[in-house]
Amino acid sequence: MANEFTQLCVWPATMLGEYTAKEFEDFMKEQFGVRVKFEIETVTNGSVERNEEGGRHDLLFYVHSEDIGKFAVPRLVAGIRWWEDVIKYNDGAYLYSDEILKKYPATW
């Protein structure tokens, strides 16, 4: 069976906190009507050149392939972004460690 969760998303400035990955996945189903798989919570790097402090918590999660289309617009209201938009097209790769960038390369 092929992987059905193909689109990596990043929810900037969001923490899992006291909730479990399953509770996050359930929340996304309730709020957006989409199936997701929680991946990781990461902390961003800073940048002196960009006057950015770093230390922000971001959530990374995958959206089910069949739900990408119906999630494309509603996600914007919450500030959720496609991973490729952040690291490849909007010059945000500097925010993430080399380990994260190697583990989650852009796929399009």
C-alpha positions in Angstrom: 0.0 0.0 0.0 1.4 3.4 -1.0 1.8 6.2 1.5 -1.5 8.1 1.4 -0.2 11.1 3.4 2.0 13.0 0.9 1.8 16.8 1.4 3.9 18.1 4.3 2.6 21.2 6.0 4.0 23.6 8.5 1.9 25.4 11.1 4.2 28.2 12.3 4.2 29.4 15.9 2.1 26.4 17.0 3.0 23.8 19.8 1.5 20.4 20.5 1.7 21.3 24.2 -0.1 18.8 26.5 -1.9 17.2 23.6 -1.0 14.0 21.9 -0.4 13.4 18.2 -3.7 11.6 18.0 -5.5 14.5 19.6 -3.9 16.8 17.1 -5.0 14.6 14.2 -8.6 14.4 15.7 -8.6 18.2 16.0 -7.6 18.7 12.4 -10.4 16.3 11.3 -13.0 18.2 13.4 -11.9 21.7 12.4 -10.9 21.2 8.8 -12.5 17.9 7.8 -9.1 16.5 6.7 -7.0 13.5 7.6 -3.6 14.3 8.8 -0.6 12.5 10.3 1.4 14.4 12.9 5.1 14.4 12.1 7.2 16.6 14.4 7.4 19.7 16.4 10.5 21.7 15.7 12.1 24.9 16.9 13.3 27.5 14.4 16.7 29.0 14.0 17.4 32.7 14.2 19.1 34.9 11.7 21.2 38.0 12.5 21.1 39.1 8.9 17.3 39.0 9.0 16.9 40.3 12.5 15.1 37.1 13.4 15.4 35.8 16.9 14.5 32.1 16.3 13.1 29.8 19.0 9.6 29.6 17.5 7.9 26.2 17.7 6.4 24.9 14.4 4.3 21.8 13.8 4.9 19.6 10.8 2.3 17.2 9.6 1.2 15.4 6.5 -2.2 15.8 4.8 -3.9 12.8 3.1 -3.6 13.0 -0.6 -7.3 12.9 -1.2 -7.8 15.9 1.2 -5.2 18.3 -0.2 -7.7 20.0 -2.5 -10.3 20.7 0.1 -7.6 21.9 2.6 -5.8 24.2 0.2 -7.9 27.3 1.0 -9.1 26.7 4.6 -5.5 26.2 5.8 -4.6 29.8 4.9 -7.0 31.2 7.6 -5.0 29.4 10.3 -1.6 30.3 8.8 -0.8 26.7 7.8 1.6 26.5 4.8 2.8 23.9 2.4 6.3 22.9 3.3 7.7 23.6 -0.2 6.3 27.1 -0.2 8.2 27.9 3.0 11.5 26.3 2.3 11.8 26.5 -1.5 9.6 29.4 -2.8 9.5 31.8 0.1 13.2 31.7 1.2 12.4 30.2 4.6 14.8 27.2 4.7 17.2 29.2 6.9 14.6 28.8 9.7 15.2 25.0 10.0 18.1 22.9 11.0 20.1 20.9 8.4 18.7 17.8 10.0 15.1 18.8 9.4 15.9 20.0 5.8 17.6 16.6 5.0 14.8 14.6 6.5 12.0 16.6 4.8 13.3 17.7 1.3 11.0 19.6 -1.0 9.0 17.2 -3.2 7.8 19.6 -5.9 
